[in-house]
Amino acid sequence: MKKKYLIGGVILILVVGYLLYLSFGSSVSYYLTVSEFLESGSEFHDTNVRVAGKIADSPVDWNAADLELRFDITEGGRNLPVIYQGAKPSGFKVGSNILVEGKGHPDGVFRASQIIMKCPSKYEPVE
Amino acid sequence: MALPVAILAATASAIGARIGPGWPTTIARNSIYVLFGLFTLALAVIIYAFFTRDFSLRIVVEHVSRDLNAAYTLSALYADKAGSMFFWGWLVSLFTAVLAFQKQGFHRQVKYYALTILAVVQVFFIALITLVVNVFEKQPSPVAEGFGLNPLLQNFGMLVHPPLLYLGFAGFAVVFALSMAALITRRAGAEWGAVVRRWAIFAWCTLGVGNLLGMWWSYNELGWGGYWAWDPVENAGLMPWLVGTAFIHSMAMRRRRRYLVTWSRLLIVFTFALTLLSPFITHGGIESPLHGFYGSTFPPYILAAILITLVGSSWLLYRHRDSGNEEKPASLVSKEGAFLLTNVILVVLAFIILAGTVLPRVIEAVAGVRITLDRSFFDRTCGPVMLVLVFFTGVCPLLGWGKAVWSPAERNAGYFLLAVLVITIAILVFGIGNWYIAVMMVCSFPLFIVLQEWYRGTRARHRARGENHFLAFLFLIGSNRARYGGFLAHIGIILITLGIIVSSFYNIERTATLDIGETMNIGKYELTYDELIFRQDNVRARAIASLSASRNGRPVGVMQPSYDYWFRHDDHFAEVAVRSTPAEDLFVSLVWTGFDPGDKSATFRVLVNPLIVWMWVGGGFFLLGGAVAFLAEDRQLYRDRV
């Protein structure tokens, strides 16, 4: 009786472990800040990475015809220009925390496939 | 607030209650009532402050404004970090009072130990909302107007989703307390089983519906066209439900045999611990991009509570372990075996989600490398496991208790299963369809089984008693509510699974910028952008677009999504337009427009999501099944002392 459970358990662990291993490898992405990303050079031109920063106080360009959003994110005193195919999400304001996911590019402009706003749940008073 | 004092009194007397009946139990009961009274009074004070717009309180200033309607004013309570914990704590105190008030058939000691544990849980909540963050915190400088509720939270789903989750969490606290009390005293009997079962089904059902309503909210309000993103906060609500589901199934086993006693105790401990993990995640213990309360000081305290729960319960489990008087399943090919397997699968599922949620943070703490897992991790790991689970929903009702014997019904099922397998393999081998069709075939199996069981039962009644078919069907469900309630819930889960699978893999999405008069095509739909109307009140400026939609050339109606600028929040929020049919949803979101009467060009995000309606229909079945099972009177079924 005990043996049967043991074998079953081992098989289960192996299957789950294999599933985890398979998925972990392909779903994992590095998560850097803007300054860390800028120091990484060309490391993330081919692999997906998430970069965290704040929306910089520089012009935000939205091209409605091409559905292209261009903006800068900033952290540690350094700026990273970003291109994203899509409209501004709610909460997109200067100083908001943002996560951009995508790849770096030799021209220095980050190609984001996804942007995630880290919306504060409470809104600060407008002075 | 003198609440902590009251709590300590409650705890002390509840502990004293174990000495014997008489004055200690009276004190215990009364202090629990007083505690509930104080909690309710505090709740009333907060709600009164909400409605009178008392802007000297922080909680009112941050979430309420003068123009907010009554329902949303009430929901502002759980929009707040302290307020939500307060509401949860109040529910625990309500349930504790109910438990104290009810006359249970089970032993007095069990009851008072359970009350003790619940009183301790309340001490934790009260300490959190008075000592760490005060719900009644004053605003430093008075203001004339509050910020109002976050526009995203102004939706029916958000009105109901959080309270349902907290009902579920608080309900599992009661189940946990009763289980631990039974463990300490070893005096649980049939009545105990019936009471625990009811609380567990109540908690499980509210938590499940609460999660689903959260998905509904996300779909209808957030405007990204999806309902589930494997966000840590979403996972936090799902994990206790999964383990709770396993617990309910293991209880069903216990009703028949003395199986899995220790296992089901472990399950309830983990369920309770996971309900505590939920606020830990929501209050910023694990970074969540989608929602969460930032800058909350709760996480360390909650983590401490989780550790205490785990360590305390494992010590109890170890001390009161019963050695070797548990029955073992005779064969894996039996109902017991199948139940055991589903239990294991549910726990594995919860474990994978827990790993995916927590592991990146652990790796960061240990190795100093920050990584994230995207949702494909969860899709790839949980998808196959869930499928096996759905398959077992079909197998379980077929297998008899003890050793399996083939009956005509099982032969039928066998043929059906064979057909499913053949078609599935054919599809995969010849590449006619793809994996998703195979998945749908797998889902059809349990559906077939449930319908077959119903058909056979109804026919038997019809023949034996001459009842007409419809009545016979209703009486059938009435005759064994636990069993058929379970079937109803299973149908709900299968429908939800189907909705999820089909809508995630067969949806089409397009984003386009249109000028007035232009059209866009998506799937069988054609959308013509007719007009953009501007409206303004003192809360928001709205740009409401009108698009006439046609399907295969036939007009099906006008879609009116809007893009709203909320003055006080200085931000834009989209209100989506959804047209639902049993076959598919047309989902239109207005994501950008310049608010310029001269240039009314606007950007639309349009999705066609097939079969998504069935998720919500499935939720209805799930709720109905839970209700039927909740009403089951089967205390005589708990024959064994636990």
HADDOCK unambig.tbl for C-alpha pairs under 7 A between the chains (distance, minus, plus):
assign (segid A and resid 19 and name CA) (segid B and resid 381 and name CA) 5.83 0.50 0.50
assign (segid A and resid 20 and name CA) (segid B and resid 381 and name CA) 6.41 0.50 0.50
assign (segid A and resid 23 and name CA) (segid B and resid 377 and name CA) 5.19 0.50 0.50
assign (segid A and resid 23 and name CA) (segid B and resid 380 and name CA) 6.32 0.50 0.50
assign (segid A and resid 23 and name CA) (segid B and resid 381 and name CA) 6.64 0.50 0.50
assign (segid A and resid 24 and name CA) (segid B and resid 377 and name CA) 6.28 0.50 0.50
assign (segid A and resid 27 and name CA) (segid B and resid 373 and name CA) 5.48 0.50 0.50
assign (segid A and resid 27 and name CA) (segid B and resid 374 and name CA) 5.59 0.50 0.50
assign (segid A and resid 27 and name CA) (segid B and resid 376 and name CA) 6.02 0.50 0.50
assign (segid A and resid 27 and name CA) (segid B and resid 377 and name CA) 5.18 0.50 0.50
assign (segid A and resid 28 and name CA) (segid B and resid 371 and name CA) 6.57 0.50 0.50
assign (segid A and resid 28 and name CA) (segid B and resid 372 and name CA) 5.74 0.50 0.50
assign (segid A and resid 28 and name CA) (segid B and resid 373 and name CA) 4.64 0.50 0.50
assign (segid A and resid 28 and name CA) (segid B and resid 374 and name CA) 6.64 0.50 0.50
assign (segid A and resid 29 and name CA) (segid B and resid 371 and name CA) 5.56 0.50 0.50
assign (segid A and resid 29 and name CA) (segid B and resid 372 and name CA) 5.35 0.50 0.50
assign (segid A and resid 29 and name CA) (segid B and resid 373 and name CA) 6.26 0.50 0.50
assign (segid A and resid 30 and name CA) (segid B and resid 370 and name CA) 6.09 0.50 0.50
assign (segid A and resid 30 and name CA) (segid B and resid 371 and name CA) 4.33 0.50 0.50
assign (segid A and resid 30 and name CA) (segid B and resid 372 and name CA) 6.17 0.50 0.50
assign (segid A and resid 31 and name CA) (segid B and resid 370 and name CA) 5.19 0.50 0.50
assign (segid A and resid 31 and name CA) (segid B and resid 371 and name CA) 4.91 0.50 0.50
assign (segid A and resid 31 and name CA) (segid B and resid 372 and name CA) 6.16 0.50 0.50
assign (segid A and resid 32 and name CA) (segid B and resid 370 and name CA) 6.89 0.50 0.50
assign (segid A and resid 64 and name CA) (segid B and resid 513 and name CA) 6.10 0.50 0.50
assign (segid A and resid 64 and name CA) (segid B and resid 603 and name CA) 6.87 0.50 0.50
assign (segid A and resid 65 and name CA) (segid B and resid 513 and name CA) 5.94 0.50 0.50
assign (segid A and resid 87 and name CA) (segid B and resid 591 and name CA) 6.28 0.50 0.50
assign (segid A and resid 87 and name CA) (segid B and resid 592 and name CA) 6.55 0.50 0.50
assign (segid A and resid 90 and name CA) (segid B and resid 571 and name CA) 6.54 0.50 0.50
assign (segid A and resid 90 and name CA) (segid B and resid 572 and name CA) 5.61 0.50 0.50
assign (segid A and resid 90 and name CA) (segid B and resid 573 and name CA) 5.77 0.50 0.50
assign (segid A and resid 91 and name CA) (segid B and resid 571 and name CA) 6.26 0.50 0.50
assign (segid A and resid 116 and name CA) (segid B and resid 289 and name CA) 6.57 0.50 0.50
assign (segid A and resid 117 and name CA) (segid B and resid 289 and name CA) 6.66 0.50 0.50
assign (segid A and resid 118 and name CA) (segid B and resid 289 and name CA) 4.90 0.50 0.50
assign (segid A and resid 118 and name CA) (segid B and resid 290 and name CA) 6.37 0.50 0.50
assign (segid A and resid 120 and name CA) (segid B and resid 294 and name CA) 6.47 0.50 0.50
assign (segid A and resid 121 and name CA) (segid B and resid 291 and name CA) 6.96 0.50 0.50
assign (segid A and resid 121 and name CA) (segid B and resid 292 and name CA) 6.53 0.50 0.50
assign (segid A and resid 121 and name CA) (segid B and resid 293 and name CA) 5.77 0.50 0.50
assign (segid A and resid 121 and name CA) (segid B and resid 294 and name CA) 6.91 0.50 0.50
assign (segid A and resid 122 and name CA) (segid B and resid 62 and name CA) 6.92 0.50 0.50
assign (segid A and resid 123 and name CA) (segid B and resid 569 and name CA) 6.77 0.50 0.50
assign (segid A and resid 125 and name CA) (segid B and resid 147 and name CA) 6.90 0.50 0.50
